[in-house]
Amino acid sequence: MAVASITGHRRVEPLWRPARRLNRSEIPEKVWPWLLDKASLTERIIGACPGRFRVQVVNQKRGRVLRNEAHTLNMRAGTHAIVRQVQLVCGETPWVYARTVIPPATLNRRLRRLVRLGSRSLGATLFSDPSMKRGEVEVTCLTASDELYRSVTGGLSRKPEAIWGRRSVFRLGGKPLLVCEFFLPEIGEFTE
């Protein structure tokens, strides 16, 4: 999945691969520790951030999900869901761009709170729920040929050639939601 092998053709949606199939030499050393960590990303960022941590909501609305997101969540193509996009910010610098897709069927009475998080951390909510189960981690490398690249790099002053990301399906009480996290360039400066 080296950048050189994927930048030669035009892709609309990211190509996701199971993390267990990764070759460590394909991934930048500074991103590796963040990419495969199974604990709460929010907690890890708070521990590594030398400044104040905050969640900045970029957008949250009902919208059409990407084809690969619908497939991963066993939804029909073209289906609408709640799409939450945030930046996890250390000081004034965004470290992570996160995109969460919440299917309508997931939003039962108990889980309606997921659409009212505002600037509170979704990760804190997920990892504090005793019913939470996390599916397999998949990894991608976004380039300018990917549909999500523009959204992920929207607030950055310099646009990197590639951005590594991961995603997992989380289940709360058996109900799924998809969490995608893209690691922005500055996060690699603070590996632990």
C-alpha positions in Angstrom: 0.0 0.0 0.0 2.9 2.3 -0.5 2.0 5.8 -1.7 3.8 5.4 -5.0 1.6 2.3 -5.9 -1.7 4.1 -5.3 -1.1 7.6 -6.7 -0.9 6.6 -10.3 -4.6 6.2 -10.8 -7.8 8.0 -9.9 -9.8 6.7 -7.0 -13.0 8.1 -5.7 -13.2 6.2 -2.4 -10.4 5.1 -0.2 -9.1 1.6 -0.4 -9.3 0.0 3.0 -7.2 -3.1 4.0 -7.3 -5.2 7.2 -4.5 -4.0 9.6 -3.4 -7.6 10.0 -2.3 -7.6 6.3 -0.1 -4.6 6.6 3.6 -4.6 6.0 5.2 -2.4 8.7 7.7 -1.0 6.2 4.9 0.6 4.2 3.9 2.9 7.0 5.8 5.9 8.2 7.5 5.1 11.6 6.0 8.2 13.3 2.4 7.1 12.4 2.7 3.4 13.2 2.2 3.7 17.0 -1.0 5.7 16.5 -2.4 3.6 13.7 -2.7 0.3 15.5 -3.3 1.3 19.1 -6.4 -0.5 20.4 -7.1 1.8 23.3 -9.0 5.1 23.2 -7.4 7.5 20.7 -8.8 10.4 22.7 -7.1 9.3 25.9 -3.8 8.8 24.1 -4.0 12.2 22.5 -4.8 13.8 25.8 -1.8 12.1 27.3 0.6 13.2 24.5 -0.7 16.7 23.9 1.5 19.3 25.5 -1.3 21.9 25.2 -5.1 21.9 25.7 -7.1 19.1 24.0 -10.5 19.8 22.4 -12.9 18.3 19.9 -13.8 20.7 17.1 -17.0 19.8 15.2 -16.5 20.4 11.5 -19.9 19.1 10.4 -22.7 16.8 11.6 -25.7 16.1 9.5 -27.9 13.5 7.9 -26.2 12.7 4.6 -25.5 10.0 2.0 -22.7 7.7 3.1 -19.9 6.5 0.8 -20.4 3.2 -1.0 -17.7 1.5 1.0 -19.2 2.8 4.3 -22.6 1.5 3.4 -21.1 -1.9 2.5 -19.1 -2.1 5.8 -22.3 -1.3 7.8 -24.5 -3.7 5.8 -26.6 -0.8 4.5 -27.9 -0.3 1.0 -25.8 1.9 -1.3 -27.2 5.5 -1.4 -28.5 5.2 2.1 -28.5 8.2 4.4 -27.1 8.3 8.0 -25.8 10.7 10.5 -22.3 11.7 9.4 -20.2 13.4 12.1 -16.9 15.0 11.1 -14.6 16.4 13.8 -11.0 17.4 14.4 -9.1 16.3 17.5 -7.1 19.4 18.3 -4.0 19.8 20.5 -3.5 23.4 21.4 -4.4 25.1 18.1 -3.2 22.3 15.9 -5.4 19.5 14.5 -3.9 16.1 15.0 -6.7 13.8 13.8 -9.7 14.2 11.5 -12.5 11.8 12.4 -15.5 10.8 10.4 -18.3 8.8 12.1 -21.2 7.2 10.3 -24.2 6.3 12.5 -27.0 4.3 10.7 -30.6 5.4 11.5 -31.3 1.9 13.0 -28.5 2.5 15.6 -30.2 5.5 17.0 -32.6 3.8 19.4 -33.7 5.5 22.6 -30.5 4.8 24.5 -28.1 5.7 21.7 -29.9 9.0 20.6 -27.3 10.6 22.8 -24.7 10.0 20.0 -26.2 12.8 17.9 -26.1 15.3 20.8 -22.4 15.0 21.7 -21.5 18.5 20.3 -17.8 19.1 21.2 -17.7 16.1 23.6 -15.5 13.2 22.6 -17.2 10.2 20.9 -14.2 8.1 22.0 -14.9 8.8 25.7 -18.5 7.7 25.1 -17.6 4.5 23.3 -14.9 3.3 25.7 -17.0 4.0 28.8 -19.9 1.9 27.5 -19.7 -1.7 28.9 -21.6 -3.1 25.9 -19.0 -1.7 23.4 -17.4 -4.2 21.0 -14.8 -3.1 18.4 -14.5 -4.8 15.1 -11.4 -5.4 13.0 -9.2 -2.3 12.3 -8.8 -1.5 8.6 -6.2 0.9 7.3 -5.9 3.2 4.3 -3.6 5.8 2.9 -5.4 8.9 1.4 -4.0 10.9 -1.4 -5.4 13.7 -3.5 -7.2 11.2 -5.7 -9.5 10.1 -2.8 -12.9 11.8 -2.3 -12.2 12.3 1.5 -8.8 13.9 1.0 -10.3 17.4 0.5 -12.4 17.1 3.7 -9.6 15.7 5.8 -7.0 18.3 4.7 -9.5 21.2 4.5 -8.1 23.2 7.5 -4.5 22.4 7.0 -2.1 25.2 5.8 0.1 22.6 4.0 -1.4 19.6 2.3 0.6 16.4 2.8 1.1 14.0 -0.1 -0.5 11.2 1.9 -2.5 10.8 5.1 -2.8 7.5 6.9 -6.1 6.5 8.5 -7.9 3.6 10.2 -11.4 2.6 10.7 -13.4 0.2 12.8 -17.0 -0.7 13.3 -18.0 -0.3 16.9 -21.1 -1.9 18.4 -23.0 -0.5 21.3 -25.7 -2.9 22.6 -25.2 -4.7 19.3 -25.9 -1.6 17.2 -23.2 -0.6 14.7 -21.4 2.7 13.9 -18.3 3.3 11.8 -15.5 5.4 13.1 -12.7 6.5 10.7 -9.7 8.4 12.0 -7.1 10.1 9.8 -3.8 11.0 11.3 -2.7 14.5 10.4 1.0 15.4 9.9 1.6 17.1 13.3 0.6 14.0 15.3 3.7 12.2 14.4 5.8 14.7 16.2 4.4 13.4 19.5 4.9 9.6 19.5 5.2 8.0 22.9 
